[in-house]
Amino acid sequence: MKEYDLTRLPVHGQSSDRGESEDEPSCSPSVYVSNEESALMKAIVELRDRAVEIRRLMNADQGDEHRHLEAELEALRRERLDLTRRRERAFVRKMVMLGHLPPSALDENRDP
């Protein structure tokens, strides 16, 4: 009844019964994230970890340091937004390189 094994993404060139066709798949069935995307995601996780630490410090301190921590937290939010946009652009570049999107997607994905 299941058409696909949900633990693996369907790969072009393979039938649902795992029979290999003569065509080679256009993507590796086991690698889903580019090195660029991985590095950006790692940076986002590091920002999140720092934000958690800042929130913990903010809960413990109510003085002048609190305002400094709020400013640092806001800076982390802006940096995270930038990293998220960069990760989205990296994803589009990967999809263009793999042939899943037309090259014109790179123009549409630029920041104004």
FIGUGU-969661 format. One record per residue: chain; x, y, z of N, C-alpha, C in turn; residue in one letter; residue number from 1. Coordinates in Angstrom, 3 decimals. Example, Ala and Ser with C-alpha at 12.3 -4.5 7.8 and 13.67 -1.06 7.14 Angstrom:
// residues 2
chain = A&n.east = 13.190&n.north = -5.690&n.up = 7.800&ca.east = 12.300&ca.north = -4.500&ca.up = 7.800&c.east = 13.200&c.north = -3.300&c.up = 7.800&res = a&n = 1 .
chain = A&n.east = 12.850&n.north = -2.250&n.up = 7.080&ca.east = 13.670&ca.north = -1.060&ca.up = 7.140&c.east = 12.900&c.north = 0.030&c.up = 7.870&res = s&n = 2 .
//
This chain:
// residues 112
chain = A&n.east = 0.804&n.north = -1.175&n.up = 0.000&ca.east = 0.000&ca.north = 0.000&ca.up = 0.000&c.east = 0.859&c.north = 1.255&c.up = 0.000&res = m&n = 1 .
chain = A&n.east = 2.004&n.north = 1.236&n.up = 0.725&ca.east = 2.893&ca.north = 2.387&ca.up = 0.738&c.east = 3.638&c.north = 2.458&c.up = -0.584&res = k&n = 2 .
chain = A&n.east = 3.675&n.north = 3.658&n.up = -1.148&ca.east = 4.409&ca.north = 3.827&ca.up = -2.398&c.east = 5.895&c.north = 4.040&c.up = -2.138&res = e&n = 3 .
chain = A&n.east = 6.224&n.north = 4.725&n.up = -1.019&ca.east = 7.610&ca.north = 5.031&ca.up = -0.700&c.east = 7.915&c.north = 4.593&c.up = 0.725&res = y&n = 4 .
chain = A&n.east = 9.168&n.north = 4.220&n.up = 0.931&ca.east = 9.662&ca.north = 3.997&ca.up = 2.276&c.east = 9.902&c.north = 5.385&c.up = 2.862&res = d&n = 5 .
chain = A&n.east = 9.184&n.north = 5.749&n.up = 3.915&ca.east = 9.247&ca.north = 7.104&ca.up = 4.435&c.east = 10.554&c.north = 7.435&c.up = 5.128&res = l&n = 6 .
chain = A&n.east = 11.424&n.north = 6.457&n.up = 5.334&ca.east = 12.723&ca.north = 6.754&ca.up = 5.930&c.east = 13.729&c.north = 7.211&c.up = 4.883&res = t&n = 7 .
chain = A&n.east = 13.381&n.north = 7.105&n.up = 3.614&ca.east = 14.262&ca.north = 7.543&ca.up = 2.523&c.east = 13.453&c.north = 8.357&c.up = 1.541&res = r&n = 8 .
chain = A&n.east = 14.068&n.north = 9.386&n.up = 1.006&ca.east = 13.395&ca.north = 10.182&ca.up = -0.008&c.east = 13.360&c.north = 9.426&c.up = -1.324&res = l&n = 9 .
chain = A&n.east = 12.302&n.north = 9.580&n.up = -2.102&ca.east = 12.283&ca.north = 8.939&ca.up = -3.419&c.east = 13.344&c.north = 9.568&c.up = -4.320&res = p&n = 10 .
chain = A&n.east = 13.989&n.north = 8.748&n.up = -5.093&ca.east = 15.056&ca.north = 9.197&ca.up = -5.979&c.east = 14.630&c.north = 8.970&c.up = -7.417&res = v&n = 11 .
chain = A&n.east = 14.794&n.north = 9.995&n.up = -8.249&ca.east = 14.478&ca.north = 9.882&ca.up = -9.666&c.east = 15.273&c.north = 8.729&c.up = -10.261&res = h&n = 12 .
chain = A&n.east = 14.610&n.north = 7.883&n.up = -10.992&ca.east = 15.305&ca.north = 6.769&ca.up = -11.622&c.east = 15.130&c.north = 5.463&c.up = -10.876&res = g&n = 13 .
chain = A&n.east = 14.438&n.north = 5.501&n.up = -9.738&ca.east = 14.169&ca.north = 4.276&ca.up = -8.988&c.east = 12.664&c.north = 4.095&c.up = -8.881&res = q&n = 14 .
chain = A&n.east = 12.229&n.north = 2.875&n.up = -9.030&ca.east = 10.808&ca.north = 2.613&ca.up = -8.860&c.east = 10.512&c.north = 2.370&c.up = -7.390&res = s&n = 15 .
chain = A&n.east = 9.253&n.north = 2.355&n.up = -7.027&ca.east = 8.870&ca.north = 2.198&ca.up = -5.630&c.east = 9.239&c.north = 0.829&c.up = -5.063&res = s&n = 16 .
chain = A&n.east = 9.484&n.north = -0.149&n.up = -5.924&ca.east = 9.872&ca.north = -1.477&ca.up = -5.420&c.east = 11.387&c.north = -1.612&c.up = -5.285&res = d&n = 17 .
chain = A&n.east = 12.091&n.north = -0.488&n.up = -5.278&ca.east = 13.550&ca.north = -0.423&ca.up = -5.114&c.east = 14.321&c.north = -0.986&c.up = -6.295&res = r&n = 18 .
chain = A&n.east = 13.644&n.north = -1.248&n.up = -7.385&ca.east = 14.347&ca.north = -1.715&ca.up = -8.566&c.east = 15.089&c.north = -0.557&c.up = -9.215&res = g&n = 19 .
chain = A&n.east = 16.329&n.north = -0.770&n.up = -9.532&ca.east = 17.132&ca.north = 0.276&ca.up = -10.162&c.east = 16.786&c.north = 0.378&c.up = -11.638&res = e&n = 20 .
chain = A&n.east = 16.655&n.north = 1.593&n.up = -12.102&ca.east = 16.459&ca.north = 1.778&ca.up = -13.533&c.east = 17.821&c.north = 2.011&c.up = -14.172&res = s&n = 21 .
chain = A&n.east = 17.837&n.north = 2.157&n.up = -15.469&ca.east = 19.099&ca.north = 2.391&ca.up = -16.159&c.east = 19.624&c.north = 3.793&c.up = -15.906&res = e&n = 22 .
chain = A&n.east = 18.752&n.north = 4.719&n.up = -15.578&ca.east = 19.173&ca.north = 6.098&ca.up = -15.290&c.east = 19.801&c.north = 6.184&c.up = -13.905&res = d&n = 23 .
chain = A&n.east = 20.885&n.north = 6.937&n.up = -13.803&ca.east = 21.492&ca.north = 7.187&ca.up = -12.500&c.east = 20.690&c.north = 8.297&c.up = -11.815&res = e&n = 24 .
chain = A&n.east = 20.560&n.north = 8.271&n.up = -10.489&ca.east = 19.840&ca.north = 9.337&ca.up = -9.805&c.east = 20.577&c.north = 10.661&c.up = -9.939&res = p&n = 25 .
chain = A&n.east = 19.810&n.north = 11.750&n.up = -9.967&ca.east = 20.421&ca.north = 13.064&ca.up = -10.100&c.east = 20.984&c.north = 13.558&c.up = -8.784&res = s&n = 26 .
chain = A&n.east = 20.604&n.north = 12.939&n.up = -7.671&ca.east = 21.085&ca.north = 13.325&ca.up = -6.348&c.east = 21.428&c.north = 12.089&c.up = -5.543&res = c&n = 27 .
chain = A&n.east = 22.306&n.north = 12.272&n.up = -4.590&ca.east = 22.592&ca.north = 11.177&ca.up = -3.674&c.east = 21.396&c.north = 10.969&c.up = -2.763&res = s&n = 28 .
chain = A&n.east = 20.938&n.north = 9.749&n.up = -2.591&ca.east = 19.796&ca.north = 9.522&ca.up = -1.711&c.east = 20.139&c.north = 9.662&c.up = -0.236&res = p&n = 29 .
chain = A&n.east = 21.422&n.north = 9.807&n.up = 0.114&ca.east = 21.793&ca.north = 9.881&ca.up = 1.521&c.east = 22.340&c.north = 11.244&c.up = 1.948&res = s&n = 30 .
chain = A&n.east = 22.597&n.north = 12.155&n.up = 1.019&ca.east = 23.127&ca.north = 13.471&ca.up = 1.358&c.east = 22.099&c.north = 14.517&c.up = 0.953&res = v&n = 31 .
chain = A&n.east = 21.599&n.north = 15.246&n.up = 1.931&ca.east = 20.536&ca.north = 16.197&ca.up = 1.661&c.east = 20.961&c.north = 17.647&c.up = 1.855&res = y&n = 32 .
chain = A&n.east = 22.076&n.north = 17.899&n.up = 2.533&ca.east = 22.487&ca.north = 19.241&ca.up = 2.894&c.east = 23.880&c.north = 19.506&c.up = 2.344&res = v&n = 33 .
chain = A&n.east = 24.057&n.north = 20.663&n.up = 1.706&ca.east = 25.379&ca.north = 21.019&ca.up = 1.195&c.east = 26.282&c.north = 21.432&c.up = 2.355&res = s&n = 34 .
chain = A&n.east = 27.577&n.north = 21.474&n.up = 2.096&ca.east = 28.518&ca.north = 21.912&ca.up = 3.130&c.east = 28.227&c.north = 23.342&c.up = 3.557&res = n&n = 35 .
chain = A&n.east = 27.871&n.north = 24.192&n.up = 2.602&ca.east = 27.545&ca.north = 25.580&ca.up = 2.915&c.east = 26.320&c.north = 25.651&c.up = 3.834&res = e&n = 36 .
chain = A&n.east = 25.281&n.north = 24.898&n.up = 3.500&ca.east = 24.084&ca.north = 24.875&ca.up = 4.340&c.east = 24.415&c.north = 24.347&c.up = 5.736&res = e&n = 37 .
chain = A&n.east = 25.239&n.north = 23.319&n.up = 5.802&ca.east = 25.613&ca.north = 22.730&ca.up = 7.082&c.east = 26.361&c.north = 23.734&c.up = 7.958&res = s&n = 38 .
chain = A&n.east = 27.289&n.north = 24.468&n.up = 7.369&ca.east = 28.048&ca.north = 25.468&ca.up = 8.124&c.east = 27.128&c.north = 26.579&c.up = 8.632&res = a&n = 39 .
chain = A&n.east = 26.191&n.north = 26.994&n.up = 7.796&ca.east = 25.260&ca.north = 28.039&ca.up = 8.219&c.east = 24.331&c.north = 27.541&c.up = 9.320&res = l&n = 40 .
chain = A&n.east = 23.883&n.north = 26.302&n.up = 9.220&ca.east = 23.031&ca.north = 25.747&ca.up = 10.272&c.east = 23.803&c.north = 25.619&c.up = 11.585&res = m&n = 41 .
chain = A&n.east = 25.059&n.north = 25.263&n.up = 11.503&ca.east = 25.886&ca.north = 25.172&ca.up = 12.711&c.east = 25.993&c.north = 26.546&c.up = 13.372&res = k&n = 42 .
chain = A&n.east = 26.190&n.north = 27.588&n.up = 12.562&ca.east = 26.270&ca.north = 28.948&ca.up = 13.100&c.east = 24.948&c.north = 29.363&c.up = 13.739&res = a&n = 43 .
chain = A&n.east = 23.827&n.north = 28.975&n.up = 13.136&ca.east = 22.519&ca.north = 29.295&ca.up = 13.699&c.east = 22.333&c.north = 28.602&c.up = 15.050&res = i&n = 44 .
chain = A&n.east = 22.750&n.north = 27.352&n.up = 15.147&ca.east = 22.641&ca.north = 26.614&ca.up = 16.408&c.east = 23.517&c.north = 27.265&c.up = 17.480&res = v&n = 45 .
chain = A&n.east = 24.717&n.north = 27.700&n.up = 17.106&ca.east = 25.597&ca.north = 28.372&ca.up = 18.064&c.east = 24.970&c.north = 29.672&c.up = 18.557&res = e&n = 46 .
chain = A&n.east = 24.309&n.north = 30.415&n.up = 17.656&ca.east = 23.604&ca.north = 31.633&ca.up = 18.069&c.east = 22.478&c.north = 31.307&c.up = 19.043&res = l&n = 47 .
chain = A&n.east = 21.750&n.north = 30.249&n.up = 18.754&ca.east = 20.661&ca.north = 29.850&ca.up = 19.651&c.east = 21.200&c.north = 29.504&c.up = 21.029&res = r&n = 48 .
chain = A&n.east = 22.308&n.north = 28.763&n.up = 21.064&ca.east = 22.906&ca.north = 28.396&ca.up = 22.351&c.east = 23.319&c.north = 29.642&c.up = 23.138&res = d&n = 49 .
chain = A&n.east = 23.887&n.north = 30.617&n.up = 22.437&ca.east = 24.283&ca.north = 31.868&ca.up = 23.105&c.east = 23.045&c.north = 32.626&c.up = 23.588&res = r&n = 50 .
chain = A&n.east = 21.977&n.north = 32.632&n.up = 22.805&ca.east = 20.743&ca.north = 33.316&ca.up = 23.203&c.east = 20.146&c.north = 32.663&c.up = 24.450&res = a&n = 51 .
chain = A&n.east = 20.191&n.north = 31.351&n.up = 24.529&ca.east = 19.691&ca.north = 30.645&ca.up = 25.720&c.east = 20.495&c.north = 31.071&c.up = 26.943&res = v&n = 52 .
chain = A&n.east = 21.797&n.north = 31.162&n.up = 26.788&ca.east = 22.662&ca.north = 31.583&ca.up = 27.884&c.east = 22.347&c.north = 33.025&c.up = 28.295&res = e&n = 53 .
chain = A&n.east = 22.142&n.north = 33.895&n.up = 27.331&ca.east = 21.818&ca.north = 35.299&ca.up = 27.631&c.east = 20.490&c.north = 35.383&c.up = 28.377&res = i&n = 54 .
chain = A&n.east = 19.496&n.north = 34.622&n.up = 27.948&ca.east = 18.199&ca.north = 34.641&ca.up = 28.639&c.east = 18.332&c.north = 34.149&c.up = 30.074&res = r&n = 55 .
chain = A&n.east = 19.174&n.north = 33.152&n.up = 30.277&ca.east = 19.409&ca.north = 32.654&ca.up = 31.632&c.east = 20.033&c.north = 33.750&c.up = 32.493&res = r&n = 56 .
chain = A&n.east = 21.012&n.north = 34.472&n.up = 31.931&ca.east = 21.649&ca.north = 35.568&ca.up = 32.662&c.east = 20.672&c.north = 36.707&c.up = 32.927&res = l&n = 57 .
chain = A&n.east = 19.790&n.north = 36.975&n.up = 31.962&ca.east = 18.807&ca.north = 38.047&ca.up = 32.133&c.east = 17.845&c.north = 37.728&c.up = 33.277&res = m&n = 58 .
chain = A&n.east = 17.477&n.north = 36.475&n.up = 33.420&ca.east = 16.581&ca.north = 36.079&ca.up = 34.503&c.east = 17.242&c.north = 36.245&c.up = 35.870&res = n&n = 59 .
chain = A&n.east = 18.556&n.north = 36.146&n.up = 35.904&ca.east = 19.283&ca.north = 36.240&ca.up = 37.165&c.east = 19.684&c.north = 37.676&c.up = 37.498&res = a&n = 60 .
chain = A&n.east = 19.724&n.north = 38.583&n.up = 36.520&ca.east = 20.231&ca.north = 39.940&ca.up = 36.735&c.east = 19.190&c.north = 40.959&c.up = 36.292&res = d&n = 61 .
chain = A&n.east = 18.951&n.north = 41.956&n.up = 37.127&ca.east = 17.975&ca.north = 42.996&ca.up = 36.789&c.east = 18.612&c.north = 44.385&c.up = 36.693&res = q&n = 62 .
chain = A&n.east = 19.895&n.north = 44.517&n.up = 36.843&ca.east = 20.564&ca.north = 45.825&ca.up = 36.871&c.east = 20.927&c.north = 46.338&c.up = 35.488&res = g&n = 63 .
chain = A&n.east = 22.018&n.north = 47.119&n.up = 35.443&ca.east = 22.503&ca.north = 47.691&ca.up = 34.185&c.east = 22.903&c.north = 46.616&c.up = 33.187&res = d&n = 64 .
chain = A&n.east = 23.384&n.north = 45.506&n.up = 33.708&ca.east = 23.788&ca.north = 44.397&ca.up = 32.844&c.east = 22.597&c.north = 43.876&c.up = 32.040&res = e&n = 65 .
chain = A&n.east = 21.407&n.north = 43.979&n.up = 32.605&ca.east = 20.187&ca.north = 43.503&ca.up = 31.935&c.east = 19.993&c.north = 44.223&c.up = 30.596&res = h&n = 66 .
chain = A&n.east = 20.176&n.north = 45.540&n.up = 30.572&ca.east = 20.026&ca.north = 46.305&ca.up = 29.315&c.east = 21.078&c.north = 45.898&c.up = 28.299&res = r&n = 67 .
chain = A&n.east = 22.292&n.north = 45.664&n.up = 28.782&ca.east = 23.361&ca.north = 45.211&ca.up = 27.884&c.east = 23.016&c.north = 43.841&c.up = 27.293&res = h&n = 68 .
chain = A&n.east = 22.486&n.north = 42.965&n.up = 28.129&ca.east = 22.108&ca.north = 41.632&ca.up = 27.647&c.east = 20.958&c.north = 41.707&c.up = 26.647&res = l&n = 69 .
chain = A&n.east = 19.999&n.north = 42.598&n.up = 26.867&ca.east = 18.901&ca.north = 42.777&ca.up = 25.910&c.east = 19.434&c.north = 43.235&c.up = 24.555&res = e&n = 70 .
chain = A&n.east = 20.404&n.north = 44.173&n.up = 24.585&ca.east = 21.000&ca.north = 44.658&ca.up = 23.333&c.east = 21.741&c.north = 43.528&c.up = 22.620&res = a&n = 71 .
chain = A&n.east = 22.453&n.north = 42.707&n.up = 23.383&ca.east = 23.169&ca.north = 41.579&ca.up = 22.780&c.east = 22.193&c.north = 40.567&c.up = 22.190&res = e&n = 72 .
chain = A&n.east = 21.096&n.north = 40.335&n.up = 22.888&ca.east = 20.075&ca.north = 39.413&ca.up = 22.389&c.east = 19.471&c.north = 39.931&c.up = 21.086&res = l&n = 73 .
chain = A&n.east = 19.223&n.north = 41.224&n.up = 21.002&ca.east = 18.684&ca.north = 41.814&ca.up = 19.771&c.east = 19.695&c.north = 41.688&c.up = 18.625&res = e&n = 74 .
chain = A&n.east = 20.974&n.north = 41.872&n.up = 18.920&ca.east = 22.006&ca.north = 41.702&ca.up = 17.892&c.east = 22.039&c.north = 40.259&c.up = 17.398&res = a&n = 75 .
chain = A&n.east = 21.865&n.north = 39.306&n.up = 18.303&ca.east = 21.832&ca.north = 37.898&ca.up = 17.909&c.east = 20.625&c.north = 37.612&c.up = 17.020&res = l&n = 76 .
chain = A&n.east = 19.493&n.north = 38.245&n.up = 17.312&ca.east = 18.307&ca.north = 38.055&ca.up = 16.468&c.east = 18.556&c.north = 38.549&c.up = 15.047&res = r&n = 77 .
chain = A&n.east = 19.193&n.north = 39.721&n.up = 14.927&ca.east = 19.501&ca.north = 40.246&ca.up = 13.586&c.east = 20.482&c.north = 39.330&c.up = 12.848&res = r&n = 78 .
chain = A&n.east = 21.486&n.north = 38.846&n.up = 13.571&ca.east = 22.465&ca.north = 37.942&ca.up = 12.951&c.east = 21.804&c.north = 36.637&c.up = 12.516&res = e&n = 79 .
chain = A&n.east = 20.878&n.north = 36.134&n.up = 13.327&ca.east = 20.171&ca.north = 34.902&ca.up = 12.972&c.east = 19.328&c.north = 35.104&c.up = 11.719&res = r&n = 80 .
chain = A&n.east = 18.678&n.north = 36.248&n.up = 11.617&ca.east = 17.889&ca.north = 36.546&ca.up = 10.420&c.east = 18.778&c.north = 36.560&c.up = 9.181&res = l&n = 81 .
chain = A&n.east = 19.959&n.north = 37.171&n.up = 9.302&ca.east = 20.903&ca.north = 37.191&ca.up = 8.179&c.east = 21.364&c.north = 35.781&c.up = 7.818&res = d&n = 82 .
chain = A&n.east = 21.694&n.north = 34.980&n.up = 8.823&ca.east = 22.136&ca.north = 33.604&ca.up = 8.561&c.east = 21.025&c.north = 32.776&c.up = 7.927&res = l&n = 83 .
chain = A&n.east = 19.793&n.north = 32.999&n.up = 8.349&ca.east = 18.660&ca.north = 32.271&ca.up = 7.776&c.east = 18.491&c.north = 32.618&c.up = 6.305&res = t&n = 84 .
chain = A&n.east = 18.608&n.north = 33.888&n.up = 5.976&ca.east = 18.522&ca.north = 34.304&ca.up = 4.564&c.east = 19.655&c.north = 33.692&c.up = 3.747&res = r&n = 85 .
chain = A&n.east = 20.864&n.north = 33.684&n.up = 4.313&ca.east = 22.003&ca.north = 33.089&ca.up = 3.610&c.east = 21.800&c.north = 31.592&c.up = 3.402&res = r&n = 86 .
chain = A&n.east = 21.214&n.north = 30.902&n.up = 4.397&ca.east = 20.955&ca.north = 29.470&ca.up = 4.254&c.east = 19.926&c.north = 29.213&c.up = 3.160&res = r&n = 87 .
chain = A&n.east = 18.925&n.north = 30.055&n.up = 3.079&ca.east = 17.914&ca.north = 29.907&ca.up = 2.023&c.east = 18.539&c.north = 30.118&c.up = 0.644&res = e&n = 88 .
chain = A&n.east = 19.433&n.north = 31.108&n.up = 0.516&ca.east = 20.116&ca.north = 31.323&ca.up = -0.768&c.east = 21.025&c.north = 30.137&c.up = -1.104&res = r&n = 89 .
chain = A&n.east = 21.687&n.north = 29.568&n.up = -0.087&ca.east = 22.538&ca.north = 28.396&ca.up = -0.308&c.east = 21.701&c.north = 27.214&c.up = -0.789&res = a&n = 90 .
chain = A&n.east = 20.501&n.north = 27.061&n.up = -0.231&ca.east = 19.610&ca.north = 25.984&ca.up = -0.661&c.east = 19.230&c.north = 26.161&c.up = -2.126&res = f&n = 91 .
chain = A&n.east = 18.892&n.north = 27.386&n.up = -2.532&ca.east = 18.515&ca.north = 27.629&ca.up = -3.929&c.east = 19.698&c.north = 27.357&c.up = -4.841&res = v&n = 92 .
chain = A&n.east = 20.905&n.north = 27.813&n.up = -4.442&ca.east = 22.101&ca.north = 27.535&ca.up = -5.267&c.east = 22.298&c.north = 26.034&c.up = -5.434&res = r&n = 93 .
chain = A&n.east = 22.135&n.north = 25.277&n.up = -4.352&ca.east = 22.281&ca.north = 23.823&ca.up = -4.429&c.east = 21.258&c.north = 23.235&c.up = -5.392&res = k&n = 94 .
chain = A&n.east = 20.017&n.north = 23.670&n.up = -5.291&ca.east = 18.968&ca.north = 23.131&ca.up = -6.149&c.east = 19.211&c.north = 23.481&c.up = -7.616&res = m&n = 95 .
chain = A&n.east = 19.770&n.north = 24.660&n.up = -7.881&ca.east = 20.127&ca.north = 25.020&ca.up = -9.259&c.east = 21.261&c.north = 24.136&c.up = -9.749&res = v&n = 96 .
chain = A&n.east = 22.284&n.north = 23.935&n.up = -8.907&ca.east = 23.413&ca.north = 23.087&ca.up = -9.309&c.east = 22.967&c.north = 21.662&c.up = -9.598&res = m&n = 97 .
chain = A&n.east = 21.993&n.north = 21.175&n.up = -8.852&ca.east = 21.507&ca.north = 19.812&ca.up = -9.056&c.east = 20.527&c.north = 19.708&c.up = -10.217&res = l&n = 98 .
chain = A&n.east = 20.115&n.north = 20.833&n.up = -10.750&ca.east = 19.193&ca.north = 20.822&ca.up = -11.880&c.east = 17.731&c.north = 20.774&c.up = -11.493&res = g&n = 99 .
chain = A&n.east = 17.426&n.north = 20.966&n.up = -10.219&ca.east = 16.038&ca.north = 20.940&ca.up = -9.771&c.east = 15.337&c.north = 22.276&c.up = -9.969&res = h&n = 100 .
chain = A&n.east = 16.117&n.north = 23.350&n.up = -10.079&ca.east = 15.574&ca.north = 24.680&ca.up = -10.338&c.east = 16.305&c.north = 25.268&c.up = -11.532&res = l&n = 101 .
chain = A&n.east = 15.643&n.north = 26.140&n.up = -12.283&ca.east = 16.318&ca.north = 26.780&ca.up = -13.418&c.east = 17.307&c.north = 27.828&c.up = -12.911&res = p&n = 102 .
chain = A&n.east = 18.323&n.north = 28.147&n.up = -13.700&ca.east = 19.294&ca.north = 29.173&ca.up = -13.290&c.east = 18.649&c.north = 30.520&c.up = -12.962&res = p&n = 103 .
chain = A&n.east = 17.512&n.north = 30.807&n.up = -13.542&ca.east = 16.834&ca.north = 32.071&ca.up = -13.259&c.east = 16.412&c.north = 32.165&c.up = -11.796&res = s&n = 104 .
chain = A&n.east = 16.339&n.north = 31.056&n.up = -11.080&ca.east = 15.980&ca.north = 31.077&ca.up = -9.650&c.east = 17.027&c.north = 31.825&c.up = -8.843&res = a&n = 105 .
chain = A&n.east = 18.265&n.north = 31.839&n.up = -9.335&ca.east = 19.311&ca.north = 32.580&ca.up = -8.633&c.east = 19.026&c.north = 34.077&c.up = -8.665&res = l&n = 106 .
chain = A&n.east = 18.510&n.north = 34.586&n.up = -9.792&ca.east = 18.178&ca.north = 35.997&ca.up = -9.903&c.east = 17.000&c.north = 36.356&c.up = -9.014&res = d&n = 107 .
chain = A&n.east = 16.019&n.north = 35.462&n.up = -8.938&ca.east = 14.827&ca.north = 35.703&ca.up = -8.132&c.east = 15.141&c.north = 35.653&c.up = -6.646&res = e&n = 108 .
chain = A&n.east = 16.221&n.north = 34.983&n.up = -6.278&ca.east = 16.556&ca.north = 34.755&ca.up = -4.880&c.east = 17.474&c.north = 35.836&c.up = -4.314&res = n&n = 109 .
chain = A&n.east = 17.864&n.north = 36.816&n.up = -5.105&ca.east = 18.747&ca.north = 37.874&ca.up = -4.629&c.east = 18.016&c.north = 38.812&c.up = -3.695&res = r&n = 110 .
chain = A&n.east = 18.768&n.north = 39.361&n.up = -2.731&ca.east = 18.196&ca.north = 40.390&ca.up = -1.872&c.east = 18.196&c.north = 41.704&c.up = -2.639&res = d&n = 111 .
chain = A&n.east = 17.152&n.north = 42.498&n.up = -2.468&ca.east = 17.073&ca.north = 43.787&ca.up = -3.190&c.east = 18.132&c.north = 44.750&c.up = -2.743&res = p&n = 112 .
//
